[in-house]
């Protein structure tokens, strides 16, 4: 228990406490102790209370336990990245555009992409960014049926009704979507999707992922099929429409903090929503891992020592 009397004694006690902390703690924890004690001294006491009896900081042994910390686990969302994901770029017709450019081709991609977001109360950061990228009150298409990513479908799939009749729209990973496409968007029409072009698209997506972006691919096709219960028949021979390129802003100073923790001998674990190239590149950029071999699934983590 740390108590203080008059202002002079308070200053002496504070300096003495800081000196004791500095003798046994690394620089990181010295800074923490400094802030904690300073806050207690200048803000905690009631001005009307008797400083001879008022307790400023108790259970100081907890600081010693902090000094023995060897591992720190942090969640990606809110811990490393801000919770809101924003659409920054759009890749369509083989070209990159700003997410704020309102061209007919980018508006069309945003419009059909927004159809792949299921109308529900709780949306993921990705779903929120997609639904916000197209806000027109007069939609050209309406969703008739929706099958989310899960046990029955490897992609988010929507059956929609538009000016030209029924249309299937898919959203998912670049390679997964491209594997179901035989055509690609070209100008205002469609053309064959050559294997070389598809490979170039995969490489382009990897470039974005290395920069910490989330790349979401969109594909569609006109159809007479109106039953999503047999979705496998609808997820083939589609037209590749393009990418939506989004990113969760990284919290300022995160990489420097991770390095400081690592330098003091503390191992940092990063919990992510999935094992993907984007999250792998994020962990590498922050200095948390060096290569793919250091990534493990949640099942492996739970069953490890």
Secondary structure, DSSP 8 states (H G I E B T S, - for coil): -EE--SHHHHHHHHHHHHHHHHTTS-HHHHHHHHHHHHHIIIIIS-TTS-TTT-EEE--THHHHHHHT--EEEEEIIIIIEEEEEEEEEEEETTEEEETT---HHHHHHHHHHHTTS---S---HHHHHHHHS---SS-S-EEEEEE-SSSS-SSEEEEEEETTEEEEEEEE-HHHHHTTEEEEEETTEEEE--HHHHHHHHHHHHHHHHTT-EEEEEEEEE-S---GGGGGGTSSSEEEEEEEEEEEEE-TTHHHHHHHHHHTT-EEEEE-SS--HHHHHHHHHTTS-SSGGG---HHHHHT--
